Amino acid sequence: MSDQVNTKLVEVLVPWRAELIPRGCRNLRPVCVGETIHVAIRAPAPDEARIAFRISCKYLRQKNIPPGGRTQVVHCDGALWWPISPSTEDVRSPDYRSPVNEDKYIDALRLERCLALGTHDLLALRSDQAMDHEFLVPFHKLPIVRVWKEDNRIQNSALAQRRVSENLMIWKGQAYARAGEPTYVQPPPEQWRFQRWGGKRRRRSFGRSLHRGNSV
């Protein structure tokens, strides 16, 4: 992470695997553990970042939504940062997902809660290991161990720190993910589809999708 902007410490729930033999047992057991660590995240001052793009669409213009309510891409520390939608599955993904219905972008407080509780798996730490959040054993509740064979605790803690420091930012109370310049992608002609409205079949295009460019 660059030394050019301010940072703050946030809690991150890190999932990792271990193979061990609990006291009083004979056989190795795989255990999925959830451990809380503290990680530095970008938190620039108001004058350390600026709005680089304001993205609009026909729907927003028809609803007379003011520019401040549109998607704002921020420039900071030599990179572009996009607001995070609640439907985002991995903050490194180049695909942009706008909020659904009346839901709002994830703000700073909600991002900190998601990281601390491990919900949404924004850092893709569980999905990389095919883990379920509900089966994580809290680190402080691990049983007394007779034999500890191996674990990936250090590797996953380092991975969590890197993904937070490289991909996430908090600015003016909002949460952002690092990505590239906005581009629109037009689906090829063969992606036309037919749907029924009032008993009639009508050809329909799924329109253009917004991409965030290359992420880290």
N, C-alpha and C positions, 0 to 999 in steps of 0.2 A: 504494500500500500504506500502511496506517495506521502511525503511529509508536508505537502503543500496545503492540506486542509485539516480541519479539526476532526477528531474521532471521539467516540464514546464506547464504553464497555456495555455489552448486552449479554444476557443469558441465552445459551443455546443448548437444547437437549440433543445429545449425540448418541445415536444408536451404534452399538458394536456387539460382536459375537465373541463368545468364549467357550472353550471346552474344559470341563472340570469334573472332579469327583467330590461331591459334598461329603462332609464328615458323616460316618456311619453308612456310607454306600460303597459299592465296589466298582460300578461301571461309569465310564465317561458319559457326561451329559452335555449336549449343546444348550447354551443359554443366550438369549438376546437381552442385552442390558441397555438401559437408558441412563445416561450420566449428564449432569448439567455442568457446563464449563462457561467461562467468560471470554468473550471474543470482541475485538475492536471492530467497529463499523464506522464508515464515513459519516460524519455529521457536520458538514460545512456551515459556516456562519452565513447569514443572508447575503452578504456581499461576496462570498466565495463561489457562488454559482449564479447562473442566469438562465432564462428561458430561451431555448434555441429554436424550437418549433411549436406552433399551435396547430393541431390537426383537427380538421372539421370534416363534416360529411353532409350530404343532402338532408338526412333526417334531422341533424342538429340545426341546420339553417331553417328548415320548415317549422321547427318548434321554437324558433327565435331564442335559442339558448345562447347566452352571451359568451364572448371569447374566453372569459375566465373559467367557464364550465366545460370547455373542450379539453381534449387530451393535450397536455403540455409536456414536451420533451425538454429536459434540462441539460445544459452543458456545465460540467465541473471536472476539474483535475484532468483536462485533456480528453475527456470521454463524454458520451451522451448517455443520459439516464432517463428511463421510461417509468411512468406510474405503474404500480402493480395491481392487477385485477384479482379479486377473490377467486376467480376460476383458474388462475395460473397454477400449473402443476410443477413447473421447474423454472426458476428464475433465469436459467441460462438459455431457455428456448428462444429461437428467433421469431416464433409466431406470436403475434400480439393478440391478446384476448381482452375485449372491452367488458366492463361490468354488465351483468345481466339485470334487466328490469330496473328496479329502483336502487339496486345495490351500488355502493360507492367504491372508489379505489381504496386499497388498504392504506390506512394512515400509519404514522410512526408507532403509535401505541399498539395498534392491532398487529403490526409486524413484530414488535417486541414480544407480544403474547404468543404469537404463532411460533416464533423461534424458541421461546422458553418452554412451551408445552409440547413442541414437536408436531403440532397440527398442520395440515395442508402439505407437509413435507416439501416446503419451498426449495430446500437445498438438495432435494433428491437423495438424501442420505439413506432413507429406508428403502426406497424403490431400487437403489443400486444393489441392495443386499436381500431383496425380496422379503422384507420384514413387515409385520403388522404392528401398528402402534399399540394396540390393546394387549399385545403379548410381551411388551418390554418389561423387564424386571428392574425397578429402581435400583441404582447402584448401592444405596444404603441398605437395601433389603436382600442383598446377596447372602446366600447361606454360608455358614462356616465351611471352608474348603479344606479337604484333605490333600487333594492333588490338583494343581492348576497346570493344565497342559499348554494351552496357547490362547491368544486373543488378538484382535486387531484394534485394540483400544487406542494406541498411540497413532496409528495410521488414520483412523476415522476422526480423531480429535484434530489432527493437522489438516485433514480434508475439510472439515467444517470451518475451521479458521480461514482457510484459503478461499472457500466459496463465499463466505460472508465478506471478507475484505476486498475481494475482486469484483463481486457482483451486486452488492447492496449498498444503499445510501439512504440517509434520512436528511431531509431538508425542509425547513419551514413546516414541520409537523406532518409531512407526507413521506411515504416510502417509495423508493425508486430502485429499479434494476438496470444494470449496465447493458447496453446494446448498441446497435449501429444507427445509421440514418434511416428514416422511414421510407419504405418503398411499397408501391401497390403492385400486386401480382394478379394478372388477368388469367382465369382458367382457360385451358384450350377449348376449341369448339366442341370436342366430343364430350365435354362435361355438361352439356345441356341436358335437362331432365324434363320429364313430363309429369304434371300433377293435375288433379281433378279439382275444378271449382264449379259447383252447381251442376255436376254431371257431365261437364265438358272437359276434354283434355286440352291443356294449354302448355306450350313449351315455356320452360322457365330456366333462366341462368342463375347460378348461385352468386354471381357478382364477383367483385374484386375483394381479395383479402389483404389485410395490412400486415406487413412484416417489419420487424424491428432491426433488420440487418444482422450482421454477424455479432454474436455475443462472445464473452470470454470463455 
